Amino acid sequence: MKKIILIITFCIIASNLFSLNYEKVIKNSKANKEYNNGDYKKAEELYKQNSIKYPDDSKIHFNLGDAYYKNKQYDKAIAGYQNSIKDETVDKSNVFYNIGDAYFQKEDYQKALEAYKNSIILNSNNKDAKYNYELTKQYLQMQKQKQNQQNQNQDSKKDNKKQKQDQKQDQKQKQEQQDKQKSQDDEKKNQSEQEEGEDRKQEAQQSNEKLKQAERILEAMQREEDKNQKEKMKKLLKKERIKSVKKNW
């Protein structure tokens, strides 16, 4: 009786395992078909369903990484490839090669170079990895040159901006100095005009004083002359009176 129960239990487990494996194979087969037909979005959905249900199946993660790559989801593709690399039965050289391709598409040439290098170390006969490694070195060099040129351009723009700011500051200082000098000149001019006005005022006052003094002198002279003239007239009149009263006896 115990043997019968064990046999039945084994059969149930085997049946379930077969059912699960069959479901996985069927879904993976459908995903492969969609992938080969170019419907990478549908393939991604099917691979993803299998990866959730069978998280330890590295080949499913690898296929999911390929679907992500075709859909230009490079970060997810890298994650899928990295999950697949945990299985020792997987061709790691091929996995690193695909990781290198994903980084290359992201223009992260340094990490792509490292991935291709790991692929070559694991399989020295991987010609595609060698080719991509050399190509990526060239792209990395061009990227660095471009970055250096951009940095130089930015530095040049900063220098030009600073130079313009310095020129603007110099012009501002010169203008301030000119305004200050003009203000000082205007103040000196106003002060000079005020002093000249005071001088002219004093000269006019002195001239008026001299004129008045001259008029007073003339008036005094005129009065003196009139006085002398009167005296002369008196004397003449006195003489006349004397002559007029003289009698001839």
C-alpha positions in Angstrom: 0.0 0.0 0.0 2.8 2.4 0.9 4.5 1.6 -2.4 1.3 2.4 -4.3 1.0 5.8 -2.5 4.7 6.6 -3.3 4.2 5.6 -6.9 1.1 7.8 -7.2 2.8 10.7 -5.5 5.8 10.4 -7.8 3.5 10.3 -10.8 1.7 13.4 -9.7 5.0 15.3 -9.1 6.4 14.1 -12.4 3.2 15.1 -14.1 3.3 18.6 -12.6 6.9 19.0 -13.5 6.3 17.9 -17.0 3.3 20.2 -17.2 5.4 23.1 -15.9 8.3 22.4 -18.3 5.9 21.9 -21.2 4.3 25.3 -20.4 7.7 26.9 -20.2 8.9 25.3 -23.5 5.7 26.2 -25.3 5.8 29.9 -24.1 9.5 30.1 -24.9 8.9 28.7 -28.3 6.2 31.2 -29.0 8.5 34.0 -27.8 11.3 32.7 -30.1 8.8 32.7 -33.0 7.7 36.3 -32.3 11.4 37.3 -31.9 12.3 35.7 -35.3 9.3 37.4 -36.9 10.6 40.8 -35.6 7.8 41.4 -33.1 10.3 42.1 -30.3 7.7 43.7 -28.1 5.5 40.6 -28.0 8.6 38.4 -27.6 9.7 40.6 -24.6 6.3 40.1 -22.9 6.5 36.3 -23.3 10.1 36.1 -22.2 9.3 38.3 -19.2 6.3 36.1 -18.2 8.6 33.0 -18.3 11.4 34.9 -16.4 9.0 35.7 -13.5 7.7 32.2 -13.4 11.2 30.6 -13.8 13.6 33.1 -12.2 16.5 30.5 -12.1 16.4 29.8 -15.8 19.4 31.7 -17.2 18.6 31.1 -20.8 15.2 32.8 -20.4 17.0 35.8 -18.9 19.4 35.8 -21.8 16.6 35.7 -24.4 14.8 38.5 -22.4 18.0 40.5 -22.6 18.0 40.1 -26.4 14.4 41.2 -26.6 15.1 44.3 -24.5 18.1 45.0 -26.7 16.0 44.9 -29.8 13.5 47.2 -28.2 16.4 49.6 -27.4 16.0 49.2 -23.6 19.7 48.8 -23.1 19.8 49.1 -19.3 17.2 46.3 -19.0 19.1 44.3 -21.6 22.3 44.5 -19.5 20.4 43.5 -16.4 18.9 40.5 -18.3 22.3 39.4 -19.5 23.8 39.8 -16.1 21.1 37.6 -14.6 21.9 34.9 -17.2 25.6 34.9 -16.4 25.0 33.2 -13.1 24.5 29.8 -14.8 27.7 28.0 -15.5 26.2 26.3 -18.5 25.7 29.6 -20.3 28.3 30.8 -22.8 29.7 33.6 -20.7 31.9 34.9 -23.6 28.7 35.4 -25.6 27.0 37.0 -22.7 29.8 39.6 -22.1 29.8 40.2 -25.9 26.1 41.2 -25.8 26.7 43.3 -22.7 29.4 45.1 -24.6 27.0 45.7 -27.5 24.4 47.2 -25.1 27.0 49.5 -23.5 28.2 50.5 -27.0 24.7 51.5 -28.0 24.5 53.6 -24.8 27.8 55.2 -26.0 29.4 54.1 -22.7 32.5 53.0 -24.6 34.6 52.5 -21.5 32.3 49.8 -20.1 31.7 48.4 -23.5 35.5 48.0 -23.9 35.7 46.2 -20.5 32.8 43.8 -21.5 34.5 42.9 -24.8 37.7 42.3 -23.0 36.1 39.9 -20.6 34.5 38.2 -23.7 37.9 37.7 -25.3 39.5 36.5 -22.1 36.8 33.8 -21.8 37.1 32.9 -25.5 40.2 34.0 -27.3 38.7 32.7 -30.6 35.8 35.2 -30.4 36.6 37.2 -33.5 33.5 39.4 -33.3 34.5 40.4 -29.7 38.1 41.3 -30.9 36.8 43.3 -33.8 34.3 45.2 -31.6 37.0 45.7 -29.0 39.3 47.5 -31.5 36.4 49.5 -32.9 35.3 50.6 -29.5 38.8 51.8 -28.6 38.6 54.1 -31.6 35.2 55.3 -30.6 36.4 55.9 -27.1 39.4 57.9 -28.4 37.1 60.0 -30.6 34.8 60.5 -27.6 37.6 61.7 -25.4 38.8 64.1 -28.2 35.3 65.4 -28.6 35.0 65.8 -24.9 38.3 67.6 -24.7 37.3 69.9 -27.6 34.0 70.6 -25.8 35.8 71.4 -22.6 38.2 73.7 -24.5 35.2 75.4 -26.2 33.5 75.8 -22.8 36.8 77.2 -21.3 37.1 79.5 -24.3 33.5 80.7 -23.9 34.2 81.2 -20.2 37.3 83.2 -21.0 35.5 85.2 -23.6 32.6 85.8 -21.1 35.1 86.8 -18.4 37.0 89.0 -20.9 33.7 90.7 -21.9 32.8 91.1 -18.2 36.2 92.6 -17.5 35.9 95.0 -20.5 32.4 96.0 -19.3 33.8 96.5 -15.8 36.7 98.6 -17.2 34.3 100.7 -19.3 32.1 101.2 -16.3 35.1 102.3 -14.2 36.3 104.6 -17.0 32.8 106.0 -17.3 32.6 106.5 -13.6 36.0 108.2 -13.6 34.9 110.4 -16.6 31.7 111.3 -14.8 33.6 112.1 -11.6 36.1 114.2 -13.5 33.3 116.0 -15.4 31.6 116.6 -12.0 34.9 118.0 -10.6 35.4 120.1 -13.7 31.9 121.5 -13.6 32.3 122.3 -9.9 35.6 124.1 -10.6 34.0 125.9 -13.5 31.1 126.9 -11.3 33.4 128.0 -8.6 35.6 129.9 -11.1 32.5 131.6 -12.6 31.3 132.5 -9.1 34.8 133.9 -8.3 34.8 135.8 -11.6 31.3 137.1 -10.8 32.5 138.2 -7.4 35.5 139.9 -9.0 33.3 141.6 -11.5 30.9 142.6 -8.8 33.8 144.1 -6.7 35.2 145.8 -9.8 31.7 147.3 -10.6 31.4 148.4 -7.0 34.9 149.9 -7.1 34.1 151.5 -10.4 30.8 152.9 -9.0 32.7 154.1 -6.0 35.3 155.8 -8.1 32.6 157.3 -10.3 30.8 158.6 -7.3 34.0 159.9 -5.8 34.8 161.7 -9.1 31.3 163.1 -9.2 31.8 164.4 -5.6 35.1 165.9 -6.6 33.5 167.5 -9.7 30.6 168.8 -7.6 33.1 170.1 -5.0 35.1 171.8 -7.8 31.9 173.1 -9.3 30.9 174.5 -5.9 34.3 176.0 -5.4 34.2 177.4 -8.9 30.8 178.8 -8.3 31.9 180.3 -5.0 34.9 181.9 -6.7 32.7 183.2 -9.4 30.3 184.7 -6.9 33.2 186.3 -5.1 34.4 187.8 -8.4 31.0 189.0 -9.2 30.7 190.6 -5.8 33.9 192.4 -6.2 32.9 193.6 -9.6 29.6 194.8 -8.4 31.3 196.5 -5.5 33.5 198.4 -7.9 30.6 199.3 -10.1 28.7 200.7 -7.2 31.7 202.8 -6.1 32.0 204.2 -9.6 28.4 204.9 -9.9 28.1 207.1 -6.8 31.2 209.2 -7.5 30.3 212.8 -8.1 32.0 215.4 -10.1 32.2 218.4 -7.8 
